[in-house]
Amino acid sequence: MRGKIKLMLMALVVMSCSKNGIEHEPGTDFRYGSHLTHEMIVLGDRLENPYKTENVTKALMSLYPTKADRVNVKTTDLYVRFLPADDKQYEMLEDMGLSLVDHPLDYEIVVEGDWYHDPEVPEEKVTWQYAVVPPDFKFPDVEYEIIDECYLAENDPGSRALDGIDWDAVEREAYIITGNEDMLAQPQTKGSRVHPSGRITIVDEHANGGKPFGVAGVRVSCNSFIKFDHAYTDRDGYYSMSKKFSANLRYRLVFKNQVGFALGFNLILVPASVSTLGKTGPEGVTITVTKNSEQKLFRRCVVNNAAYNYFSRCASGDMNIATPPSDLRIWLLNGMTASSAVMLHHGAFLDKDMFGSFLGKYAPMLKFLLPDITIGTDGADDYRSLYSTVCHELAHASHFSKVGTPYWNNYILYIISSYLRDRNMDYGDGTAPGAGYCEVGEMWAYYMESKMYKDRYGGSFPTFGTSYWFYPQIFRYLDERGLSSSDIYSVLGADVVSKDDLKAELIRVFPTKKSMIEQVFNRY
């Protein structure tokens, strides 16, 4: 299995971009990240943790020998690791508010990467997850180990009352006496600590005049040893950490978006993909991603932004439709072209052998994680193609929010069965049992895909899906004649399971438009 997983996670080492014809954020490092690998992290020697309570005490005594005996350095944090038995235990830890990482925090990193799996843990099991918790943390029924007792001055309210103690200097001294001086950013003067901040942007060549715009709602995480912080980017891609740092930091993008969805998996049991940004100074990272960047990073950023845009546009002041369910899991599957909205994580049921046949080499993942949406990225090498696919599948997820699980079970059974029966006819010929669910669902998804694509890129209304037997152009013509996407969505109830049902419900809800509705449906 390890060989297959490594193949799935291999990536090109590129994260640069062209300046030609593009205006970029001042301070953008166009070469940043070109040295990074996105495979498994390679660890070196274990390092002495400068934040261990005993090391901070020594640093205090070194700088303030006459005051140290009056200062009680009490543990403020515990550096721990957990070994979840399964996905449920992992989710329980996350629900407790823990920021989990899959690699130890007190080791030299020889080769950067996106993920790590402890060699002493069987490959089919969840690897150790490292975290920082308060001393009074109530440990759940999950295997754990306390590695170090630590002290962070910003987590000690009493440290502010100690006149004459420069805790920034104490922290720097702790790095020096533990042999980690080379990790400190230069110059080291009083007040040199800074809040990491920056901007993460991406280029869509066919939108916004080709100018970069923000990677929105994604989490930027940073740390030096056990001192962590994270911040979410705003809609324009800007972020700023709340803590101050003086050491060089490791930065990561964690694709668990602020609005309620997570992208993919790294190895096995990590519901949100992580893209390393490597180590650099405490001032922060500012980068621009393009289609020439490392492909996993590019695709994750595109799907993140497409989903963020879709969730935002569901608002009452815009499209006024239900958002997809919260905690939505989106898998990005390289080497596949087909996508799906199976909604398994939210309770839809589908025979795992059947769905495993659809997933191919990704089928083993079903043992550990259940997706809601899968995005086949094979051949999707530009922003537009990924954007339209994501809009299509999220339109399905909004439909699911309205009709519920029993409806969806019939729908996805028809879709997957048709795909497996004849991959040249993605939706069958409309005669098999359950075809009506497909008819309504795909009309809606292709209509929404086309509508959002036109809104973003302009031009004429696209013809996505119009060659199929279920005629999504019906919704386009209704839209052009006065029925909004919100109006159409309002009739997609659980009892609308065919085109005839749809027509009848539209006439019932919008009786003044009966003649127009009949005319449009009679055309197809």
One Martini backbone bead per residue (centre of mass of N, CA, C, O) as a GRO file, in nm:
protein
  524
    1MET     BB    1   0.056   0.062  -0.020
    2ARG     BB    2   0.283   0.274   0.002
    3GLY     BB    3   0.350   0.293  -0.298
    4LYS     BB    4   0.073   0.403  -0.385
    5ILE     BB    5   0.068   0.653  -0.204
    6LYS     BB    6   0.324   0.788  -0.313
    7LEU     BB    7   0.221   0.823  -0.598
    8MET     BB    8  -0.022   1.005  -0.515
    9LEU     BB    9   0.188   1.231  -0.362
   10MET     BB   10   0.343   1.320  -0.586
   11ALA     BB   11   0.551   1.611  -0.680
   12LEU     BB   12   0.639   1.893  -0.813
   13VAL     BB   13   0.919   2.131  -0.788
   14VAL     BB   14   0.702   2.403  -0.802
   15MET     BB   15   0.675   2.781  -0.715
   16SER     BB   16   0.654   2.967  -0.966
   17CYS     BB   17   0.641   3.286  -1.155
   18SER     BB   18   0.528   3.509  -1.384
   19LYS     BB   19   0.549   3.864  -1.465
   20ASN     BB   20   0.409   3.876  -1.726
   21GLY     BB   21   0.149   4.100  -1.724
   22ILE     BB   22   0.167   4.112  -1.397
   23GLU     BB   23   0.036   4.215  -1.095
   24HIS     BB   24   0.194   4.238  -0.777
   25GLU     BB   25   0.264   4.201  -0.469
   26PRO     BB   26   0.445   4.349  -0.261
   27GLY     BB   27   0.697   4.107  -0.171
   28THR     BB   28   0.696   3.898  -0.372
   29ASP     BB   29   0.818   3.560  -0.404
   30PHE     BB   30   0.881   3.395  -0.700
   31ARG     BB   31   1.089   3.161  -0.580
   32TYR     BB   32   0.926   3.056  -0.368
   33GLY     BB   33   0.947   2.693  -0.328
   34SER     BB   34   1.152   2.554  -0.537
   35HIS     BB   35   1.285   2.359  -0.297
   36LEU     BB   36   1.035   2.191  -0.265
   37THR     BB   37   0.876   1.912  -0.129
   38HIS     BB   38   0.557   1.693  -0.149
   39GLU     BB   39   0.627   1.473   0.025
   40MET     BB   40   0.786   1.322   0.262
   41ILE     BB   41   0.907   1.383   0.551
   42VAL     BB   42   1.248   1.442   0.665
   43LEU     BB   43   1.423   1.345   0.936
   44GLY     BB   44   1.644   1.418   1.185
   45ASP     BB   45   1.743   1.542   1.454
   46ARG     BB   46   1.705   1.590   1.773
   47LEU     BB   47   1.590   1.863   1.962
   48GLU     BB   48   1.611   2.114   2.184
   49ASN     BB   49   1.363   2.253   2.372
   50PRO     BB   50   1.325   2.590   2.454
   51TYR     BB   51   1.020   2.557   2.599
   52LYS     BB   52   1.106   2.425   2.827
   53THR     BB   53   1.081   2.496   3.148
   54GLU     BB   54   1.383   2.449   3.222
   55ASN     BB   55   1.500   2.632   2.991
   56VAL     BB   56   1.365   2.898   3.074
   57THR     BB   57   1.489   2.906   3.355
   58LYS     BB   58   1.783   2.923   3.260
   59ALA     BB   59   1.751   3.182   3.094
   60LEU     BB   60   1.665   3.361   3.329
   61MET     BB   61   1.925   3.319   3.500
   62SER     BB   62   2.122   3.430   3.285
   63LEU     BB   63   1.987   3.730   3.271
   64TYR     BB   64   1.850   3.714   3.594
   65PRO     BB   65   2.011   3.634   3.875
   66THR     BB   66   1.852   3.837   4.087
   67LYS     BB   67   1.538   3.747   3.990
   68ALA     BB   68   1.481   3.439   3.951
   69ASP     BB   69   1.399   3.365   4.254
   70ARG     BB   70   1.114   3.546   4.209
   71VAL     BB   71   1.049   3.343   3.968
   72ASN     BB   72   0.775   3.137   3.864
   73VAL     BB   73   0.811   2.881   3.636
   74LYS     BB   74   0.521   2.772   3.494
   75THR     BB   75   0.345   2.559   3.335
   76THR     BB   76   0.144   2.622   3.023
   77ASP     BB   77   0.236   2.360   2.849
   78LEU     BB   78   0.176   2.067   2.646
   79TYR     BB   79   0.366   1.826   2.483
   80VAL     BB   80   0.198   1.611   2.256
   81ARG     BB   81   0.073   1.273   2.171
   82PHE     BB   82  -0.139   1.099   1.942
   83LEU     BB   83  -0.326   0.771   1.885
   84PRO     BB   84  -0.551   0.717   1.678
   85ALA     BB   85  -0.763   0.453   1.585
   86ASP     BB   86  -0.948   0.660   1.419
   87ASP     BB   87  -1.147   0.890   1.271
   88LYS     BB   88  -1.317   0.955   1.524
   89GLN     BB   89  -1.078   1.029   1.710
   90TYR     BB   90  -0.970   1.252   1.537
   91GLU     BB   91  -1.228   1.429   1.538
   92MET     BB   92  -1.242   1.465   1.843
   93LEU     BB   93  -0.983   1.633   1.867
   94GLU     BB   94  -1.073   1.860   1.678
   95ASP     BB   95  -1.338   1.931   1.842
   96MET     BB   96  -1.141   2.032   2.088
   97GLY     BB   97  -0.930   2.239   1.925
   98LEU     BB   98  -0.700   2.094   1.791
   99SER     BB   99  -0.373   2.119   1.654
  100LEU     BB  100  -0.271   1.895   1.412
  101VAL     BB  101   0.028   1.701   1.358
  102ASP     BB  102   0.227   1.437   1.181
  103HIS     BB  103   0.485   1.568   1.329
  104PRO     BB  104   0.748   1.640   1.494
  105LEU     BB  105   0.869   1.949   1.665
  106ASP     BB  106   1.181   1.832   1.771
  107TYR     BB  107   1.293   1.822   1.465
  108GLU     BB  108   1.478   1.798   1.211
  109ILE     BB  109   1.435   1.912   0.870
  110VAL     BB  110   1.567   1.792   0.581
  111VAL     BB  111   1.285   1.738   0.425
  112GLU     BB  112   1.035   1.868   0.288
  113GLY     BB  113   0.667   1.840   0.333
  114ASP     BB  114   0.317   1.731   0.365
  115TRP     BB  115   0.406   1.455   0.519
  116TYR     BB  116   0.377   1.193   0.786
  117HIS     BB  117   0.507   0.857   0.884
  118ASP     BB  118   0.553   0.651   1.126
  119PRO     BB  119   0.751   0.364   1.113
  120GLU     BB  120   0.608   0.231   1.384
  121VAL     BB  121   0.350   0.261   1.215
  122PRO     BB  122   0.125   0.126   1.052
  123GLU     BB  123   0.011   0.209   0.740
  124GLU     BB  124  -0.307   0.146   0.818
  125LYS     BB  125  -0.257   0.364   1.031
  126VAL     BB  126  -0.258   0.609   1.240
  127THR     BB  127  -0.062   0.850   1.312
  128TRP     BB  128   0.094   1.053   1.491
  129GLN     BB  129  -0.030   1.334   1.689
  130TYR     BB  130   0.058   1.670   1.730
  131ALA     BB  131   0.045   1.884   2.033
  132VAL     BB  132  -0.097   2.163   2.224
  133VAL     BB  133  -0.167   2.186   2.577
  134PRO     BB  134  -0.297   2.235   2.863
  135PRO     BB  135  -0.243   2.127   3.187
  136ASP     BB  136  -0.581   2.083   3.225
  137PHE     BB  137  -0.628   1.872   3.029
  138LYS     BB  138  -0.883   1.654   2.908
  139PHE     BB  139  -0.828   1.344   2.840
  140PRO     BB  140  -0.919   1.128   2.627
  141ASP     BB  141  -0.992   0.808   2.482
  142VAL     BB  142  -0.668   0.838   2.392
  143GLU     BB  143  -0.375   0.776   2.296
  144TYR     BB  144  -0.092   0.905   2.494
  145GLU     BB  145   0.188   1.155   2.519
  146ILE     BB  146   0.412   1.320   2.723
  147ILE     BB  147   0.692   1.506   2.637
  148ASP     BB  148   0.651   1.819   2.742
  149GLU     BB  149   0.713   2.081   2.956
  150CYS     BB  150   0.595   2.421   2.911
  151TYR     BB  151   0.684   2.775   2.822
  152LEU     BB  152   0.464   3.061   2.766
  153ALA     BB  153   0.439   3.387   2.831
  154GLU     BB  154   0.161   3.451   2.679
  155ASN     BB  155   0.021   3.213   2.878
  156ASP     BB  156   0.111   3.411   3.127
  157PRO     BB  157  -0.036   3.645   3.315
  158GLY     BB  158   0.205   3.693   3.529
  159SER     BB  159   0.431   3.813   3.336
  160ARG     BB  160   0.321   4.117   3.324
  161ALA     BB  161   0.397   4.182   3.643
  162LEU     BB  162   0.711   4.163   3.569
  163ASP     BB  163   0.937   4.374   3.627
  164GLY     BB  164   1.220   4.374   3.408
  165ILE     BB  165   1.114   4.148   3.207
  166ASP     BB  166   1.240   4.014   2.904
  167TRP     BB  167   1.082   3.771   2.729
  168ASP     BB  168   1.217   3.790   2.458
  169ALA     BB  169   1.506   3.745   2.566
  170VAL     BB  170   1.450   3.472   2.697
  171GLU     BB  171   1.376   3.323   2.445
  172ARG     BB  172   1.646   3.366   2.298
  173GLU     BB  173   1.820   3.233   2.517
  174ALA     BB  174   1.694   2.951   2.490
  175TYR     BB  175   1.804   2.903   2.207
  176ILE     BB  176   2.104   2.929   2.277
  177ILE     BB  177   2.131   2.707   2.517
  178THR     BB  178   2.005   2.476   2.305
  179GLY     BB  179   2.142   2.520   2.006
  180ASN     BB  180   1.925   2.739   1.831
  181GLU     BB  181   2.045   3.012   1.714
  182ASP     BB  182   2.011   2.966   1.394
  183MET     BB  183   1.683   3.024   1.414
  184LEU     BB  184   1.730   3.312   1.444
  185ALA     BB  185   1.653   3.612   1.362
  186GLN     BB  186   1.777   3.892   1.192
  187PRO     BB  187   1.813   4.099   1.419
  188GLN     BB  188   1.886   4.082   1.779
  189THR     BB  189   1.658   4.286   1.928
  190LYS     BB  190   1.473   4.478   2.089
  191GLY     BB  191   1.162   4.426   1.939
  192SER     BB  192   1.196   4.194   1.697
  193ARG     BB  193   0.928   4.101   1.714
  194VAL     BB  194   0.666   3.953   1.502
  195HIS     BB  195   0.391   3.955   1.293
  196PRO     BB  196   0.282   3.742   1.087
  197SER     BB  197   0.247   3.829   0.736
  198GLY     BB  198   0.030   3.839   0.433
  199ARG     BB  199  -0.011   3.694   0.093
  200ILE     BB  200  -0.244   3.486  -0.089
  201THR     BB  201  -0.225   3.411  -0.437
  202ILE     BB  202  -0.399   3.398  -0.762
  203VAL     BB  203  -0.418   3.297  -1.109
  204ASP     BB  204  -0.662   3.396  -1.357
  205GLU     BB  205  -0.630   3.447  -1.687
  206HIS     BB  206  -0.973   3.490  -1.734
  207ALA     BB  207  -0.960   3.686  -1.480
  208ASN     BB  208  -0.909   3.995  -1.354
  209GLY     BB  209  -0.699   4.059  -1.590
  210GLY     BB  210  -0.472   3.852  -1.464
  211LYS     BB  211  -0.487   3.921  -1.175
  212PRO     BB  212  -0.433   3.879  -0.863
  213PHE     BB  213  -0.599   3.686  -0.609
  214GLY     BB  214  -0.734   3.559  -0.340
  215VAL     BB  215  -0.688   3.312  -0.103
  216ALA     BB  216  -0.977   3.206   0.056
  217GLY     BB  217  -1.018   3.091   0.391
  218VAL     BB  218  -0.740   2.994   0.456
  219ARG     BB  219  -0.497   2.826   0.641
  220VAL     BB  220  -0.229   2.971   0.821
  221SER     BB  221   0.059   2.803   0.941
  222CYS     BB  222   0.281   2.827   1.235
  223ASN     BB  223   0.624   2.733   1.358
  224SER     BB  224   0.828   2.691   1.663
  225PHE     BB  225   0.804   2.422   1.764
  226ILE     BB  226   0.545   2.480   2.012
  227LYS     BB  227   0.501   2.750   1.862
  228PHE     BB  228   0.185   2.862   1.767
  229ASP     BB  229   0.000   2.965   1.466
  230HIS     BB  230  -0.306   3.104   1.316
  231ALA     BB  231  -0.465   3.205   0.999
  232TYR     BB  232  -0.704   3.355   0.804
  233THR     BB  233  -0.791   3.438   0.511
  234ASP     BB  234  -0.921   3.660   0.330
  235ARG     BB  235  -1.074   3.738   0.035
  236ASP     BB  236  -0.770   3.870  -0.048
  237GLY     BB  237  -0.537   3.686   0.122
  238TYR     BB  238  -0.506   3.801   0.398
  239TYR     BB  239  -0.276   3.782   0.685
  240SER     BB  240  -0.258   3.762   1.062
  241MET     BB  241  -0.095   3.714   1.342
  242SER     BB  242  -0.115   3.728   1.698
  243LYS     BB  243   0.168   3.646   1.728
  244LYS     BB  244   0.505   3.663   1.826
  245PHE     BB  245   0.826   3.646   1.648
  246SER     BB  246   1.197   3.554   1.613
  247ALA     BB  247   1.185   3.300   1.454
  248ASN     BB  248   1.201   3.079   1.235
  249LEU     BB  249   0.946   2.943   1.016
  250ARG     BB  250   0.687   2.719   0.961
  251TYR     BB  251   0.484   2.688   0.671
  252ARG     BB  252   0.122   2.643   0.608
  253LEU     BB  253  -0.139   2.503   0.418
  254VAL     BB  254  -0.476   2.461   0.531
  255PHE     BB  255  -0.761   2.292   0.376
  256LYS     BB  256  -0.962   2.444   0.602
  257ASN     BB  257  -1.230   2.620   0.570
  258GLN     BB  258  -1.406   2.878   0.721
  259VAL     BB  259  -1.700   2.801   0.573
  260GLY     BB  260  -1.710   2.449   0.566
  261PHE     BB  261  -1.446   2.309   0.425
  262ALA     BB  262  -1.252   2.027   0.291
  263LEU     BB  263  -0.943   1.917   0.142
  264GLY     BB  264  -0.880   1.612   0.137
  265PHE     BB  265  -0.566   1.431   0.154
  266ASN     BB  266  -0.252   1.311   0.231
  267LEU     BB  267  -0.258   1.017   0.317
  268ILE     BB  268  -0.511   0.925   0.507
  269LEU     BB  269  -0.584   1.066   0.814
  270VAL     BB  270  -0.639   1.371   0.655
  271PRO     BB  271  -0.900   1.572   0.576
  272ALA     BB  272  -0.674   1.800   0.535
  273SER     BB  273  -0.480   1.945   0.334
  274VAL     BB  274  -0.119   1.999   0.295
  275SER     BB  275   0.096   2.283   0.218
  276THR     BB  276   0.406   2.356   0.200
  277LEU     BB  277   0.625   2.664   0.270
  278GLY     BB  278   0.830   2.630   0.468
  279LYS     BB  279   1.119   2.817   0.567
  280THR     BB  280   1.112   3.139   0.736
  281GLY     BB  281   1.054   3.427   0.843
  282PRO     BB  282   0.853   3.607   1.083
  283GLU     BB  283   0.710   3.806   0.871
  284GLY     BB  284   0.634   3.606   0.638
  285VAL     BB  285   0.421   3.510   0.356
  286THR     BB  286   0.441   3.590  -0.004
  287ILE     BB  287   0.231   3.460  -0.267
  288THR     BB  288   0.205   3.333  -0.612
  289VAL     BB  289  -0.023   3.143  -0.791
  290THR     BB  290   0.001   2.922  -1.071
  291LYS     BB  291  -0.013   2.695  -1.332
  292ASN     BB  292   0.319   2.667  -1.284
  293SER     BB  293   0.288   2.546  -1.034
  294GLU     BB  294   0.248   2.333  -0.816
  295GLN     BB  295  -0.019   2.128  -0.871
  296LYS     BB  296  -0.144   2.084  -0.594
  297LEU     BB  297  -0.152   2.375  -0.509
  298PHE     BB  298  -0.317   2.485  -0.741
  299ARG     BB  299  -0.571   2.302  -0.715
  300ARG     BB  300  -0.638   2.370  -0.424
  301CYS     BB  301  -0.678   2.677  -0.470
  302VAL     BB  302  -0.902   2.659  -0.677
  303VAL     BB  303  -1.107   2.491  -0.517
  304ASN     BB  304  -1.123   2.676  -0.279
  305ASN     BB  305  -1.229   2.928  -0.438
  306ALA     BB  306  -1.476   2.802  -0.568
  307ALA     BB  307  -1.614   2.724  -0.300
  308TYR     BB  308  -1.614   3.000  -0.167
  309ASN     BB  309  -1.782   3.136  -0.388
  310TYR     BB  310  -2.029   2.956  -0.365
  311PHE     BB  311  -2.100   3.002  -0.069
  312SER     BB  312  -2.129   3.311  -0.096
  313ARG     BB  313  -2.362   3.301  -0.332
  314CYS     BB  314  -2.597   3.171  -0.148
  315ALA     BB  315  -2.696   3.419  -0.055
  316SER     BB  316  -2.974   3.623  -0.027
  317GLY     BB  317  -2.827   3.861  -0.206
  318ASP     BB  318  -2.812   3.648  -0.436
  319MET     BB  319  -2.910   3.331  -0.504
  320ASN     BB  320  -3.077   3.203  -0.274
  321ILE     BB  321  -2.946   2.931  -0.149
  322ALA     BB  322  -2.843   2.652  -0.028
  323THR     BB  323  -2.598   2.532   0.131
  324PRO     BB  324  -2.387   2.324   0.191
  325PRO     BB  325  -2.286   2.130   0.409
  326SER     BB  326  -2.115   2.117   0.671
  327ASP     BB  327  -1.826   1.958   0.666
  328LEU     BB  328  -1.707   1.932   0.383
  329ARG     BB  329  -1.582   1.673   0.164
  330ILE     BB  330  -1.302   1.714  -0.063
  331TRP     BB  331  -1.178   1.532  -0.331
  332LEU     BB  332  -0.864   1.502  -0.500
  333LEU     BB  333  -0.821   1.319  -0.817
  334ASN     BB  334  -0.570   1.189  -0.961
  335GLY     BB  335  -0.632   1.027  -1.275
  336MET     BB  336  -0.920   1.155  -1.292
  337THR     BB  337  -1.231   1.269  -1.450
  338ALA     BB  338  -1.438   1.198  -1.261
  339SER     BB  339  -1.719   1.314  -1.076
  340SER     BB  340  -1.877   1.374  -0.741
  341ALA     BB  341  -2.190   1.363  -0.511
  342VAL     BB  342  -2.222   1.137  -0.256
  343MET     BB  343  -2.244   1.217   0.059
  344LEU     BB  344  -2.120   1.015   0.280
  345HIS     BB  345  -2.045   1.195   0.530
  346HIS     BB  346  -2.379   1.277   0.527
  347GLY     BB  347  -2.531   0.966   0.497
  348ALA     BB  348  -2.500   0.841   0.249
  349PHE     BB  349  -2.567   0.538   0.060
  350LEU     BB  350  -2.308   0.309  -0.062
  351ASP     BB  351  -2.168   0.064  -0.203
  352LYS     BB  352  -1.834   0.012  -0.161
  353ASP     BB  353  -1.773  -0.163  -0.406
  354MET     BB  354  -1.894   0.022  -0.614
  355PHE     BB  355  -1.736   0.282  -0.543
  356GLY     BB  356  -1.456   0.150  -0.565
  357SER     BB  357  -1.475   0.111  -0.873
  358PHE     BB  358  -1.481   0.417  -0.931
  359LEU     BB  359  -1.201   0.491  -0.772
  360GLY     BB  360  -1.001   0.266  -0.766
  361LYS     BB  361  -0.701   0.345  -0.622
  362TYR     BB  362  -0.888   0.500  -0.388
  363ALA     BB  363  -1.054   0.282  -0.231
  364PRO     BB  364  -0.893   0.243   0.046
  365MET     BB  365  -0.998   0.518   0.174
  366LEU     BB  366  -1.285   0.415   0.269
  367LYS     BB  367  -1.180   0.289   0.539
  368PHE     BB  368  -1.132   0.598   0.665
  369LEU     BB  369  -1.282   0.788   0.444
  370LEU     BB  370  -1.559   1.004   0.365
  371PRO     BB  371  -1.696   1.148   0.102
  372ASP     BB  372  -1.881   1.399  -0.081
  373ILE     BB  373  -1.657   1.498  -0.289
  374THR     BB  374  -1.533   1.444  -0.622
  375ILE     BB  375  -1.230   1.548  -0.807
  376GLY     BB  376  -1.133   1.521  -1.125
  377THR     BB  377  -0.794   1.627  -1.248
  378ASP     BB  378  -0.767   1.512  -1.518
  379GLY     BB  379  -0.684   1.774  -1.739
  380ALA     BB  380  -0.708   2.004  -1.508
  381ASP     BB  381  -0.488   2.279  -1.598
  382ASP     BB  382  -0.711   2.495  -1.535
  383TYR     BB  383  -0.920   2.705  -1.383
  384ARG     BB  384  -1.191   2.672  -1.541
  385SER     BB  385  -1.234   2.363  -1.523
  386LEU     BB  386  -1.242   2.349  -1.213
  387TYR     BB  387  -1.460   2.554  -1.155
  388SER     BB  388  -1.698   2.414  -1.301
  389THR     BB  389  -1.688   2.146  -1.145
  390VAL     BB  390  -1.736   2.258  -0.861
  391CYS     BB  391  -2.008   2.393  -0.916
  392HIS     BB  392  -2.158   2.137  -0.991
  393GLU     BB  393  -2.115   1.974  -0.721
  394LEU     BB  394  -2.232   2.198  -0.529
  395ALA     BB  395  -2.513   2.194  -0.646
  396HIS     BB  396  -2.571   1.914  -0.544
  397ALA     BB  397  -2.529   1.981  -0.240
  398SER     BB  398  -2.771   2.176  -0.228
  399HIS     BB  399  -2.979   1.965  -0.305
  400PHE     BB  400  -2.928   1.783  -0.063
  401SER     BB  401  -3.017   1.992   0.154
  402LYS     BB  402  -3.325   1.961   0.055
  403VAL     BB  403  -3.381   1.628   0.013
  404GLY     BB  404  -3.184   1.422   0.121
  405THR     BB  405  -3.096   1.090   0.162
  406PRO     BB  406  -3.303   0.908   0.014
  407TYR     BB  407  -3.282   1.052  -0.254
  408TRP     BB  408  -2.968   1.017  -0.289
  409ASN     BB  409  -2.952   0.714  -0.304
  410ASN     BB  410  -3.097   0.693  -0.580
  411TYR     BB  411  -2.914   0.878  -0.740
  412ILE     BB  412  -2.624   0.748  -0.699
  413LEU     BB  413  -2.699   0.469  -0.796
  414TYR     BB  414  -2.750   0.551  -1.087
  415ILE     BB  415  -2.482   0.689  -1.156
  416ILE     BB  416  -2.279   0.460  -1.088
  417SER     BB  417  -2.409   0.238  -1.254
  418SER     BB  418  -2.382   0.380  -1.528
  419TYR     BB  419  -2.075   0.414  -1.525
  420LEU     BB  420  -2.004   0.105  -1.497
  421ARG     BB  421  -2.162   0.006  -1.749
  422ASP     BB  422  -2.090   0.295  -1.922
  423ARG     BB  423  -1.831   0.520  -1.972
  424ASN     BB  424  -1.963   0.655  -2.241
  425MET     BB  425  -2.231   0.682  -2.038
  426ASP     BB  426  -2.264   0.858  -1.765
  427TYR     BB  427  -2.618   0.859  -1.769
  428GLY     BB  428  -2.712   0.696  -1.967
  429ASP     BB  429  -3.055   0.671  -2.126
  430GLY     BB  430  -3.311   0.704  -1.914
  431THR     BB  431  -3.439   0.390  -1.839
  432ALA     BB  432  -3.354   0.336  -1.572
  433PRO     BB  433  -3.380   0.311  -1.258
  434GLY     BB  434  -3.373   0.653  -1.142
  435ALA     BB  435  -3.362   0.866  -1.380
  436GLY     BB  436  -3.523   1.108  -1.258
  437TYR     BB  437  -3.310   1.202  -1.058
  438CYS     BB  438  -3.103   1.271  -1.273
  439GLU     BB  439  -3.265   1.471  -1.438
  440VAL     BB  440  -3.292   1.687  -1.216
  441GLY     BB  441  -3.000   1.708  -1.101
  442GLU     BB  442  -2.851   1.775  -1.377
  443MET     BB  443  -3.001   2.019  -1.461
  444TRP     BB  444  -2.914   2.188  -1.219
  445ALA     BB  445  -2.598   2.159  -1.232
  446TYR     BB  446  -2.557   2.262  -1.527
  447TYR     BB  447  -2.690   2.533  -1.488
  448MET     BB  448  -2.504   2.637  -1.260
  449GLU     BB  449  -2.240   2.607  -1.404
  450SER     BB  450  -2.309   2.802  -1.637
  451LYS     BB  451  -2.385   3.052  -1.473
  452MET     BB  452  -2.115   3.087  -1.314
  453TYR     BB  453  -1.932   3.100  -1.558
  454LYS     BB  454  -2.056   3.352  -1.686
  455ASP     BB  455  -2.018   3.543  -1.441
  456ARG     BB  456  -1.701   3.518  -1.455
  457TYR     BB  457  -1.634   3.515  -1.798
  458GLY     BB  458  -1.858   3.555  -1.976
  459GLY     BB  459  -2.048   3.573  -2.237
  460SER     BB  460  -2.210   3.320  -2.328
  461PHE     BB  461  -2.407   3.071  -2.261
  462PRO     BB  462  -2.332   2.779  -2.179
  463THR     BB  463  -2.343   2.410  -2.291
  464PHE     BB  464  -2.358   2.240  -2.049
  465GLY     BB  465  -2.518   1.926  -2.104
  466THR     BB  466  -2.698   1.960  -2.382
  467SER     BB  467  -2.647   1.651  -2.501
  468TYR     BB  468  -2.835   1.539  -2.310
  469TRP     BB  469  -3.146   1.388  -2.214
  470PHE     BB  470  -3.218   1.627  -1.979
  471TYR     BB  471  -3.206   1.927  -2.053
  472PRO     BB  472  -3.072   2.205  -1.903
  473GLN     BB  473  -3.188   2.440  -2.091
  474ILE     BB  474  -3.453   2.483  -1.949
  475PHE     BB  475  -3.337   2.667  -1.721
  476ARG     BB  476  -3.230   2.885  -1.900
  477TYR     BB  477  -3.506   2.975  -2.019
  478LEU     BB  478  -3.639   3.041  -1.752
  479ASP     BB  479  -3.437   3.257  -1.672
  480GLU     BB  480  -3.481   3.446  -1.927
  481ARG     BB  481  -3.813   3.447  -1.827
  482GLY     BB  482  -3.790   3.515  -1.485
  483LEU     BB  483  -3.647   3.270  -1.346
  484SER     BB  484  -3.467   3.210  -1.090
  485SER     BB  485  -3.255   3.018  -0.915
  486SER     BB  486  -3.432   3.036  -0.660
  487ASP     BB  487  -3.696   2.946  -0.791
  488ILE     BB  488  -3.600   2.673  -0.890
  489TYR     BB  489  -3.499   2.562  -0.615
  490SER     BB  490  -3.781   2.572  -0.463
  491VAL     BB  491  -3.888   2.297  -0.636
  492LEU     BB  492  -3.655   2.083  -0.526
  493GLY     BB  493  -3.796   1.846  -0.397
  494ALA     BB  494  -3.840   1.517  -0.284
  495ASP     BB  495  -4.098   1.485  -0.504
  496VAL     BB  496  -3.891   1.555  -0.739
  497VAL     BB  497  -3.832   1.275  -0.985
  498SER     BB  498  -3.896   1.446  -1.253
  499LYS     BB  499  -3.984   1.634  -1.521
  500ASP     BB  500  -4.287   1.626  -1.466
  501ASP     BB  501  -4.275   1.715  -1.174
  502LEU     BB  502  -4.135   1.982  -1.230
  503LYS     BB  503  -4.350   2.112  -1.404
  504ALA     BB  504  -4.583   2.096  -1.199
  505GLU     BB  505  -4.441   2.265  -0.972
  506LEU     BB  506  -4.398   2.524  -1.127
  507ILE     BB  507  -4.698   2.579  -1.184
  508ARG     BB  508  -4.792   2.585  -0.889
  509VAL     BB  509  -4.590   2.820  -0.790
  510PHE     BB  510  -4.617   2.964  -1.106
  511PRO     BB  511  -4.908   3.036  -1.251
  512THR     BB  512  -4.841   3.298  -1.428
  513LYS     BB  513  -4.617   3.096  -1.596
  514LYS     BB  514  -4.748   2.857  -1.746
  515SER     BB  515  -4.712   2.908  -2.050
  516MET     BB  516  -4.404   2.927  -2.049
  517ILE     BB  517  -4.341   2.652  -1.922
  518GLU     BB  518  -4.479   2.478  -2.139
  519GLN     BB  519  -4.314   2.578  -2.377
  520VAL     BB  520  -4.035   2.484  -2.279
  521PHE     BB  521  -4.099   2.180  -2.234
  522ASN     BB  522  -4.209   2.123  -2.526
  523ARG     BB  523  -3.933   2.168  -2.668
  524TYR     BB  524  -3.827   1.889  -2.489
   0.00000   0.00000   0.00000
